[in-house]
Amino acid sequence: MENPPHLILHSQKDPPAYSEDGVDLTLIRWMLSLTPTERLNVLQQNMLSIVRLKHAGIRAADY
């Protein structure tokens, strides 16, 4: 008798890319592979990008 798909364990060589809920597990694995300092740097860079986009939108709306 075969195991249902949700009971089949993935090997370490081929971990799933997405959870059953659609969460991208590759991003979680990547973030967990970083040091706390590297994670903070990623967050700071993302925040800078958001601020730049916000200011670009305000300038574009002025025209």
MDAnalysis code that builds the backbone (N, CA, C; Angstrom):
import MDAnalysis as mda
import numpy as np

u = mda.Universe.empty(189, n_residues=63, atom_resindex=np.repeat(np.arange(63), 3), trajectory=True)
u.add_TopologyAttr("name", ["N", "CA", "C"] * 63)
u.add_TopologyAttr("resid", np.arange(1, 64))
u.add_TopologyAttr("resname", ["MET", "GLU", "ASN", "PRO", "PRO", "HIS", "LEU", "ILE", "LEU", "HIS", "SER", "GLN", "LYS", "ASP", "PRO", "PRO", "ALA", "TYR", "SER", "GLU", "ASP", "GLY", "VAL", "ASP", "LEU", "THR", "LEU", "ILE", "ARG", "TRP", "MET", "LEU", "SER", "LEU", "THR", "PRO", "THR", "GLU", "ARG", "LEU", "ASN", "VAL", "LEU", "GLN", "GLN", "ASN", "MET", "LEU", "SER", "ILE", "VAL", "ARG", "LEU", "LYS", "HIS", "ALA", "GLY", "ILE", "ARG", "ALA", "ALA", "ASP", "TYR"])
u.atoms.positions = np.array([
    [0.843, -1.184, 0.000],
    [0.000, 0.000, 0.000],
    [0.889, 1.249, 0.000],
    [0.583, 2.190, -0.865],
    [1.383, 3.410, -0.973],
    [0.971, 4.422, 0.088],
    [1.951, 5.217, 0.504],
    [1.665, 6.292, 1.453],
    [0.970, 7.436, 0.732],
    [0.011, 8.099, 1.386],
    [-0.583, 9.295, 0.783],
    [0.503, 10.350, 0.584],
    [0.339, 11.217, -0.423],
    [1.383, 12.219, -0.721],
    [1.785, 13.079, 0.473],
    [0.850, 13.420, 1.355],
    [1.196, 14.295, 2.482],
    [2.008, 13.572, 3.551],
    [2.130, 12.248, 3.471],
    [2.920, 11.496, 4.439],
    [4.314, 11.154, 3.931],
    [4.569, 11.429, 2.667],
    [5.879, 11.130, 2.098],
    [6.872, 12.189, 2.565],
    [7.964, 11.750, 3.158],
    [8.993, 12.673, 3.627],
    [9.927, 13.019, 2.482],
    [10.324, 14.264, 2.422],
    [11.262, 14.708, 1.397],
    [12.678, 14.472, 1.890],
    [13.543, 14.089, 0.992],
    [14.939, 13.888, 1.357],
    [15.624, 15.243, 1.502],
    [16.771, 15.256, 2.154],
    [17.538, 16.493, 2.300],
    [18.028, 16.997, 0.946],
    [18.176, 16.086, -0.019],
    [18.639, 16.495, -1.344],
    [17.560, 17.245, -2.109],
    [16.305, 16.964, -1.816],
    [15.208, 17.552, -2.575],
    [14.124, 18.092, -1.644],
    [14.436, 19.132, -0.854],
    [13.409, 19.678, 0.028],
    [12.348, 20.409, -0.799],
    [11.119, 20.454, -0.314],
    [10.068, 21.133, -1.078],
    [10.339, 22.634, -1.154],
    [9.963, 23.238, -2.267],
    [10.149, 24.676, -2.447],
    [9.026, 25.465, -1.781],
    [7.845, 24.863, -1.695],
    [6.685, 25.547, -1.128],
    [5.995, 24.653, -0.109],
    [5.405, 25.265, 0.908],
    [4.625, 24.509, 1.891],
    [3.245, 24.232, 1.303],
    [2.472, 23.456, 2.012],
    [1.106, 23.174, 1.563],
    [0.269, 24.446, 1.510],
    [0.648, 25.456, 2.292],
    [-0.073, 26.730, 2.326],
    [0.408, 27.709, 1.259],
    [1.410, 27.322, 0.478],
    [1.923, 28.187, -0.568],
    [3.059, 29.090, -0.135],
    [3.602, 28.870, 1.045],
    [4.717, 29.688, 1.537],
    [6.002, 29.255, 0.840],
    [6.775, 30.221, 0.352],
    [8.042, 29.932, -0.322],
    [9.087, 29.557, 0.720],
    [9.346, 28.274, 0.853],
    [10.285, 27.781, 1.860],
    [11.731, 28.082, 1.499],
    [12.007, 28.332, 0.227],
    [13.383, 28.645, -0.160],
    [13.820, 29.974, 0.451],
    [12.902, 30.938, 0.533],
    [13.243, 32.224, 1.147],
    [13.484, 32.074, 2.644],
    [12.695, 31.224, 3.288],
    [12.887, 30.994, 4.721],
    [14.225, 30.312, 4.962],
    [14.534, 29.295, 4.149],
    [15.821, 28.601, 4.310],
    [16.984, 29.555, 4.070],
    [16.847, 30.400, 3.056],
    [17.912, 31.357, 2.748],
    [18.116, 32.313, 3.926],
    [17.018, 32.858, 4.464],
    [17.140, 33.805, 5.572],
    [17.743, 33.130, 6.800],
    [17.361, 31.885, 7.061],
    [17.912, 31.169, 8.212],
    [19.388, 30.824, 8.025],
    [19.850, 30.814, 6.787],
    [21.266, 30.522, 6.536],
    [22.157, 31.730, 6.828],
    [21.541, 32.907, 6.992],
    [22.293, 34.131, 7.249],
    [22.541, 34.311, 8.742],
    [23.578, 35.064, 9.048],
    [23.829, 35.432, 10.443],
    [22.825, 36.520, 10.837],
    [22.639, 36.765, 12.127],
    [21.740, 37.853, 12.533],
    [22.137, 39.205, 11.926],
    [23.411, 39.464, 11.835],
    [23.876, 40.720, 11.235],
    [23.506, 40.784, 9.758],
    [23.677, 39.680, 9.048],
    [23.312, 39.639, 7.631],
    [21.807, 39.808, 7.446],
    [21.022, 39.216, 8.332],
    [19.558, 39.364, 8.262],
    [19.165, 40.819, 8.454],
    [19.806, 41.482, 9.407],
    [19.526, 42.894, 9.646],
    [19.888, 43.724, 8.425],
    [21.002, 43.417, 7.790],
    [21.410, 44.131, 6.586],
    [20.378, 43.954, 5.473],
    [19.866, 42.744, 5.303],
    [18.829, 42.491, 4.291],
    [17.598, 43.340, 4.595],
    [17.184, 43.362, 5.854],
    [16.020, 44.153, 6.251],
    [16.248, 45.637, 5.983],
    [17.429, 46.129, 6.332],
    [17.730, 47.546, 6.111],
    [17.726, 47.886, 4.624],
    [18.269, 47.010, 3.800],
    [18.274, 47.248, 2.354],
    [16.848, 47.247, 1.800],
    [16.015, 46.345, 2.301],
    [14.617, 46.314, 1.865],
    [13.889, 47.591, 2.266],
    [14.146, 48.065, 3.470],
    [13.514, 49.303, 3.927],
    [13.969, 50.496, 3.083],
    [15.253, 50.545, 2.744],
    [15.744, 51.624, 1.879],
    [15.061, 51.585, 0.518],
    [14.859, 50.404, -0.008],
    [14.173, 50.266, -1.296],
    [12.740, 50.771, -1.210],
    [12.065, 50.451, -0.124],
    [10.682, 50.907, 0.061],
    [10.627, 52.427, 0.162],
    [11.554, 53.009, 0.908],
    [11.593, 54.470, 1.048],
    [11.854, 55.119, -0.308],
    [12.785, 54.574, -1.075],
    [13.076, 55.130, -2.410],
    [11.851, 55.052, -3.310],
    [11.163, 53.925, -3.289],
    [9.959, 53.778, -4.109],
    [8.878, 54.758, -3.673],
    [8.735, 54.932, -2.377],
    [7.734, 55.863, -1.862],
    [8.039, 57.281, -2.320],
    [9.284, 57.700, -2.205],
    [9.663, 59.050, -2.623],
    [9.568, 59.212, -4.135],
    [9.878, 58.192, -4.877],
    [9.760, 58.260, -6.337],
    [8.297, 58.429, -6.727],
    [7.403, 57.772, -6.015],
    [5.972, 57.896, -6.291],
    [5.457, 59.284, -5.990],
    [5.962, 59.896, -4.926],
    [5.544, 61.251, -4.567],
    [6.033, 62.234, -5.620],
    [7.277, 62.101, -6.058],
    [7.809, 62.995, -7.092],
    [7.055, 62.816, -8.399],
    [6.723, 61.587, -8.749],
    [6.007, 61.336, -9.997],
    [4.603, 61.935, -9.935],
    [3.990, 61.943, -8.771],
    [2.639, 62.483, -8.624],
    [2.631, 64.004, -8.735],
    [3.771, 64.643, -8.490],
    [3.851, 66.101, -8.567],
    [3.798, 66.608, -10.001],
    [4.063, 65.762, -10.972],
    [4.109, 66.207, -12.370],
    [2.762, 66.197, -13.012],
])
